[in-house]
Amino acid sequence: MRPLFRLLSDELIERIISEARDILCNLGMEIHNDGVLSMLSDHGASVDSETNHVHFTADIIDKALAAAPDSVKLFDVMGRQTHDLTGHNVYFTPGSAAINILDPHSGEIRKPLTADYVEYAKIVSRLDNIASQSTAFIPSDVHEKISDSYRLFLSLLYCEKPVVTGAFTIDAFDVMKDLLVAVRGSTDALAAKPLSIFSCCPTAPLKWSDVTSQNLVDCAKHFIPVEYISMPLSGFMAPVTLVGSLVQHTAETLSGVVLSQLTRPGTPVIYGGSPAAFDVRYETTPMGAVETQMIDCAYNEIGKYLNLPTQAYIALSDAKQLDAQAGLETSMGATLAALAGINNISGPGMLDFESCQSLEKLVVDNEICGMTLRLARGIEPKEDFPSQPIFEELLREKHLLIANHTRKYLQDEHYFPGAVIDRANSSRWKEEGSLTIGDRAKSEIAKLLGGYEPTGLSDDVLAEMNGLMKTEAAKHGMDSLPHEDL
C-alpha cells in the first residue's frame, strides 16, 4: 500500500475553494496586461481598464477548470518520456533561479559563473533520483538580458533531462521557445512531446504583472506546460493563518488557470507554488519552516481535488552551508512531499531562502530523494506467504544471504545509497580517512563529472542552438559566450 499524508478534509478543501472563487468574483485581481484584460472582457469578466482590475465570473472559472488536463507528460531532449505528472506520481527537480552558489572550494556564497552552470548540468545528467533539471542559477558572466535564455541553452546543451525554467522578461520567451523548437524540430513536435515547464508567478496579493501574465499567454499559445508559482507570505502578504494563506494561494492559482485556458483550452498546467510562513523575528521567508511545508502539502491536496497535476518548492533549506540544518529541513520536506504525492517537487540543492545553489548539497539531496521515493512505494508482500519455507531455510542455513528469495528481491526491496551516505562501521570510516559528508560530496562530484557523456543531440541541432544563442548575445554587445572557452 502506498502511504499517503493528508492535512485537509474534503469539506475544508471545498470551503477554501469556495472562498477563493468568491474573492476572484467579488474582490477580483489586478492584471497589468492590456491583451489579457481584453481577453477576459471578451469572455464576460468585468474589467476596469483604468485600474487594471478584473472581476471574474463563476462561469469563466468553471469552464477553465473543465478544460485543464489532469496530466502533464514530459520528454527528454531525445524524445523519451520521463514524467507523467498525475495522481500521486512523484518526481524531483533541483531548485531554480538562484542568484548565488556555494563555492565548493572556499565554502563562501558567491555569484555563479558559466563554468559552475556547466558543471551543474553535467552532474544533474547523472543523478538517478533527480528526474528533471531546472535553470538552477543565474550565471553572472553574461549580459542580464540573455540570462534566461542562456541558462536554458546551457541546460539543453549539456543535459538530456527535461527542464523547469522561466522568463523574467517578455522578450526572452521567444528565443527560449526557439531553442526548444530547435531541439524538437518543429512547434507541433514540441507540443506533442513537451520538453520544458515554465514557472509563472503571480504577485501577492492578487496581482499579475505584465511580464508573467504575458508568459502565461505565450506558453499556452505554444502548448508549453506552465506551473503557477503563487507566493503568499503568511502574516505579511497573506493572512497569518494557514487556512487564510491557502485561500489566497487558491485564488491566485485559479486565476492563472483561467488565463491559460481562455488562451488555449486544454493547454497543460500544473497547480504549484512557493509560499512561506513569514518569520517576523528576522523578516525572512523560511522555506524549511514546518508551516511552509504544511501549506505546500495542503495546497497540493487542493490541486488534486481539482484534478490538476501539482508542484511545490519544498525539500530545500534555509541553512547557509551543508550542515545539520540543511539535512533536517531538506529531508523533512522531501519526506512530507513524497508522502503527500506532490507530482513535481522542486528544491534539491537549494540553500538560503531559495537564493543559493550548492552542488555538494545537490548530490546529498539526490540520496534523500532516493530514500523518500522508496518510502513512497510503501510495503507489499513479495512471495512472503506462506512464510514457513523461508524460515525453514533460515534455520537450516543459519542465514539468507544467498537465498533465492534474497537475490530476487534485494535490489527492489532495499534502497542502497551511494558513497555520499556513510554506512560503514567506525573502524572502516577511520581507515578511509574519517571523511565528512562534505568531503564525500566533493568526491562524488569529481566522479560524476569524470564519467559525464555528451547528450545525443545531432550536430545540426547543436549548430542551430548555438546560432540562436549567439545571435541573441550579439544584440547585447557580446561577441562570444563563456561556455565556448570551457
Phi, psi and omega in degrees: 000133178283123178288142180229145180243127179228148179243336188243141170281161177300324180296319179290321177301313181298322180292318179298314179298317180298317179295320180295319178297319178298320178298315181297322184277328186258319176267323176081183180236152173263122184229119185260062179208113186298321180296319179292319178299318179296318179299316180296320178298318180298335181261012171102001177285153176272118187238130172252101186291337180287323181257000182058036185250138183233133169253118181284171174241156178299324182295318178299316181295315181298315181294323179295314180295324179292329183277335186289131181288155182267005181213145172233123177258143178236152182226148180280182186295339179268002177089012179269134180291134180239336186226145162226093184281093181198163177055230179249022175296139186235132176223147180251144179224139175300152172299157190232163171064030176291148178263352181227165173225148175276112184298126184289343183262311183272340185075010180262148174280130182215175176286137181282157178240169178303320180301322176297318183293319179298317177299316179303310183298320179294320179294313181300326181300341185245010179266112189293332186261001175254107191281335181221162175258166172230163170280082202291324179210169191253108179300133184267359183260020171230163179299138184300335180290342179247008185296325179294307183291326183293318181288329172295317177304312180296321178298313180292331183286324191246355183215138184274348186288153175303160188237129167267123187218199179173163182239137177264358176223160178289319184296329183295334185300317186299315180289327177294317176298319180296325176296317179295319178295322178301321179292316183281328180109334179195163179293324178295320179294323178293320178294323181287326181228081182302137183251344189215154169243134175259130175274129180233126193244116167290163180256127178284137358261134165058055182211145169239130177281170177300315184295307187290323178292325176292322175302318177302311181297316182296319178296318180297320180299329183253011176059034176269125181300144175236149169243129180278127184246076174287139188229060175294139178250105187299123179090358179232288178253027177195161177305149185289334181281152180293322178296317178299319177295324178293324176299314180296315179302317181296316180299312182296321182287319177300323179297323177295319177302318179298312182299318180294312187284332173291325179292314180206100180304135180092357179296141185288131182223156182229131183276094188236195178167173175211061180285172175205150172272108185297129178266103186293340181291322184245356184057049180235169182242079187292115178282341179269000180294142180298325179294321175300313181295325178293319177297317179303309183294325181289315180290335171300320177296322178295315178301318179292325177299328178272007179063041178241146171298155186233159179212155173203147168274101184206173185066046177215178187220156175265000178297162181256352181220171174279086186228190183298322178297319179299317180291318181300306186291320182292314183291324177296314179296317180297320181294311179298318182296317180294318179291331177282344180078029174297126189290313180240106184262109183258128178163326184311138181092344188277142174225168166056059174057046178067015185255353188220135173255147176229123179292325177296315178297324181299318180286330173291315180298329176304323178286323175300317179299317180300318180294318182288326176296323176294317178302318184294337178287341176074198183240128178222146177291142179224088183056036180269347180238135354290148185277339189303317181300323180295317181288331174297318178294319179300315180292326181285313186268347182070005175192169178233026185298322183244017178298149178304318180298319179295311183295330181286323190245358185303307186292328181279324186279329185243136173266122179255105180293162180282192188292346178296326181266126183273117175236012179281159174286168189296324180293318178292321178302319178292319179299327183270009172109006179053047186287139172280171178296327176295319177299315182293324178295317178299318179296320179293322178299315179299320179294315181296317179294323179293333180261010183296141174236139181300159177292168181269014179296143181288161178299325180295317179294317179299320179294320179294317179297315179299319179297316178299316184288321180291324176297317179294319180295321181298330178298338184242027170081015180256116180277340178215168180242146188300329183295339181292340182265001183271000000 
